[in-house]
Amino acid sequence: MPNTRTHAPRGALVFDMRLLGRQAGSALTQTRTVPAPDNLRLELIGVPVGADVALEIRFEAVSEGVLVTGTAIAPLAGECARCLAPLTSSVTASFQELYLYADGRHDKHDRHDKHDRHDKHDEHEEQDDEERYLDGDLLDLEPVLRDAVVLALPMSPLCREDCPGLCAECGAPLADAGPGHRHDEATDPRWAALKQLGDQATNQMDRRAGAIDLEEG
């Protein structure tokens, strides 16, 4: 199927399953490039909103719904966790999810109610909240895509594997400063005030000694 580009912010990730049908075993493969939704990110790195996300998806009809298997490739932008330099990269995320037919949800609930309308019913409701359903013939892939991409993002992105980070004294990137970067006369800031007072006292003593020498001379 040809690669299609759609600019609809939500419709881009909604697929019409009428093309697939409900005959168990039937399959449909689609390739689509969509704009990235918001919040595909962690603290230091993420997919820019609106960036092109390439999708390769296979839909397969099963008895209880549609099994979705796919891959998403998206660009990344962020900053290095060690030196804070801006970086760009890409991420490949794979996913597989079963979407249940919505018209089977009420039948299942009815069966649960016949067995137990109290504690067990509440337990099944919690399980159902974790399941995904088609909206009629429409399948919204956005929540599955979001989960897959965010889980695939690096927690501590690096501009390079051996990034040396920042200088603990001056904050300069060590990769730019070079191996000879050092601070031999670095002073603990807690002692800086005392050092200043000591220098002032030394200067005063030197001035007094000079004045005595002049008088004696």
N, C-alpha and C positions, 0 to 999 in steps of 0.2 A: 504494500500500500504506500502511496507517495507521502513524503514528509509534508505535514501541514503546519502552518503557523497561525495561531489565533491570539487576539489581543484582549479577549474577554477576561477580566480579572478572576472570575470564578468559573465561568463556563469552560475555560481552557482545560480544566481538570475534571470536567463532568463528561462521562461517556454514555452514549445511548446503546443499551444492550439489545435493542430490537434487531440490530444487525446480527447478533449472536444467536438469538432464539433460546428456547429452553430445552432443546433436545440434548439430553446428557451425552457428553462426549464431543459435542461440537465445539470448535475453537476459532478464535479470531485474534490476529496479531495486528497491532497498530504501532506506527512510529509517529511521534508528535513532538514538536518543539513548543514549549509553553513558557510564559513569563513567570518567574519565580514569585510565589506569594511572600508576604512579609513573615518575619520571625523565624526564618530558616537560619538560625545562628546560635552560637554560644557567646561567651563574654568577649573573647579575643578574635573570633573569626566567624564568618558566615557567608551565605549566598546573598549578593546584592539584590534588593527588591527589583523585580522586573527583568533580571538577567535571564538569558536563554537557558532553559533546562531541557536537555534532550532525553526523551522517554522512548523506551522500547518495551512494549507491554503485550502480554499474551493473556487473553480472556478465555476461560474454559468453562462451559456449562456443566454443572454437576447436579445431582438430584435435589440438593437443598439450596442451591444458589449459584454464584459465579466465583470461580477461583481465579484470582489475579496474580500473575507473576511478572515481575518487570525489573528494569534497571533504569536508573536516572543518573545523568552526568551533568554536573553544574559547576560553574566557576566560583571561586572563593576569593574573598578579600578580607584582610585583617592585619594583625601586627604580631611580630615575633614575641613569644613569651619570655625570652631572655634579654633581648636588646631593644625591644619595642619598635623595631624598624617595620615599615609597611611591607606587606608581602601579598602575593597573589598565587593562587594555585587552583586546583580543581578537586572535586570529590566524586566518587562513583558509589552509589548506594543501590543495593538490591533489596527487593521486598517481595513478600508473598502474603496474600490475605484472602480470606473467604468472606464474600458478601452474601448474606442470606436473603432469600426472597421475602419481601415485607409482608406478603399475604399469608405467609406461614407463621408469622410471629404470634398472631392472636390464637391460632389453633394450639400452638405450643403452650401458651399461657393458660388456655382452658384446661389442658391436660394436667398442668401443674396445680390448678385450683381444685380439681377433682381429688387429687391426692392429699393436698394439705393447703389450707388457706391462711396459714399463719407463718410460723418460723421458716418452713421450707419454701414458701412462696417468696418471702423476703430474700432468701438465699438465691433463688433463681433470678429474681429481679436484678440482683447485683451482678450475676453472671451475664445476663442479657445486656447490661449497660456496657460491657466490654466487647460485645459482638457488633458487627457492622452489617447494615442492611441496605439494600437497594431502595431507592425512592421511585417506586413504580418500575419503569424501565431504565432509570438513570442511575449511574454509579459515580459517586463523588470520590475521586482518588486523593483529594487534597490532604485529609488527615493521615492517610497511610504514607503518602510522599513525605509529609512533614516529619513524621516519626522516623522514617528510614534515613532521611538526610541528616537530621540532627544527631541521631545515634552514630552516624558515620563521620561526624566532624571530629578533628583532633582536639583533645582537651588542652594541650600545650603546643600550639603550632610553632614551628621554628623556621627561620629564614634559610637555615642550613643545618644539617645534622650536628656539626661541630661548632655551632655558634658559641663564642666565649662569653657573651653577655655584656654587661656594663661594668665599668670600674666602680668599685665600692666606695672609693674616695671622692672622685669628681663626677661620676656618672657618664663618662665618655664611653662610646662603643669601643670595646677592646679590639674588635676586628679592624677598625680604622686606626686606632692608636698604635697598633703594632706590638711586638713582643717586648720592646724596650720600655714600654710605658710603666712608670713607677712613681712613687711619692716617698722619697727618702726622709723628708723633713715633715711628714704629715704629723700633725699634733691633735691629740684628743680634744675635741671642742669643749669638753668639760673643764680642761685645764687652760684654755685660751685666756680667760680673764685673769687668772693668777699669773700667767706668763707676762701679760701686759703690765700688771702691777710690778712685777719683778724688774722688768726692763726700765720702768719709770724710776724705781728706787736706785737702780744702778746708775742711771744718768744723773740723778741728783747727787749721788756720792762722788761721781767723777767731777761734777762742777764744783763741789765743795773742796775737793782735794786740789783742784786747780787754783781756787781762790786762796787757799792757805799757802801754796807755793809762791804765789805772787806777793803775799804779805811778807813772808820770810825773806824773799829776795830783795 
